[in-house]
Amino acid sequence: GFLEDGILVQDISRTQRRYLGSWTFRRDVIAVLPIELLCLLPGVPRVPGVPAARVNRCLRVPRLFEAFDRCETHTGWPNVFRVAKLMLYLLLGIHWHGCLYFALSAHLGLGTDPWVCPSFPQLLRRYLHSFYFSTLVLATVGDTPAPQREEEFLFITAGFLLAVLGFATITGNISTVIVNLSTADAVYYPDARPVQRYLRARGTGGQLAERVTRWHRHLRAQRKLPVEQAVLRYLPQGLRAEVAAGVHLPALRRVGLFRGWEHGVLRQLVLHLRPQVFGPGEFVCRRGDVGREMYFIREGHLAVVAEDGVTQLAVLGEGLYFGEISLINIKGNTAGNRRTANILSIGYSDLFCLGKEDLEEVLAEFPRARAAMEAKGRELLLRMGKLNTGAEAAAVAAEAEAEQRLQGLEMALEGLQTRAARLLAQLEASALRMALRIQRLEGRL
């Protein structure tokens, strides 16, 4: 196929017409012509040992590079492919150098001195000797017979210079592969080294540094991606929502709060979720802290602990949530925006974090979802004894009174607008009558 306006066209007839009308087709035809058959004609000079008549095959090199580029783009292991391609280039370079060595040996005479290729009767032995000799030269190992003639000195010197260039190329490619591997890891996983260096610089190492190392190791082992927003930031809004929904929506639907919610609410909500991973013994939140986020448990178990930090009052598992009371303005909530419990991670816990501003932005567009969340929060406050029903009733009455006053003000404003429109119409009519009287008086004068 071929790309047209960014879309892959795989229609056979269109592909044929496009290929036959391109320069690539002409180059491919020239590349496969059997020009070496001309060497069989009498009187055509031939170079011994060098198939120069097949030089037209080199016109396929751009096609080979195109195939390599496409394979590297489509493969799931691009770094492995680059290393394999580098090894192929290395073997091909040794093969070509061995062919040139054998051609020079045939020109000087096989077996005439220790440096040239011996005159083995088997063709395979000649090739293996030439390949071995080129490997020693291009690997700068040495241990080759000393050259005897000027051609041999020039050939061995050129081989050593090519070896230096080849080593530089190989080293650069290998370092590029290593850097790409590190860069690929850095895109998805945070680097632990800056935190470790910071702890060493402040003299706070030991157990704390080990906890940081274990946390990073867990992220890589379990393939957790805490920098998801940075990875998806270049995608358009619609495609970003599709990707986020495809990854997180199944886990989000397991949360009891969201069962029965509209699909559109969850699609908007999933864009604002931030994955967070807590290690063993870490407090997700403490009682009395100001609440700015709510959490949804994706994996792992968390404990509601007493003030001593040890006694477990309850265990929260996958699909549960907490922290929403601090974000929703429930009338009669005596806790305000403070946390009402200590939440401790038992093992490694994978949570979704949702900020207060993000929650307000989503719920502002979906009032039914807001009502459902407020009802569940009110029910939880009643069980905890944190809901002042008298204050709630007073707040509801005050809100109703404010609503009535607002309606009265709206009605009064509407009446004033009607009176203003009537007065404006009377004023325009008076101005029109005045203009007509002035016109009649001017006519009489």
Beta strands, then each sheet from edge to edge (+ up, - down):
strand 1: 2-4
strand 2: 7-9
strand 3: 274-278
strand 4: 283-285
strand 5: 293-299
strand 6: 302-305
strand 7: 312-316
strand 8: 321-322
strand 9: 342-345
strand 10: 349-355
sheet 1: 1+ 2-
sheet 2: 3+ 10- 5+ 8-
sheet 3: 4+ 9- 6+ 7-
end
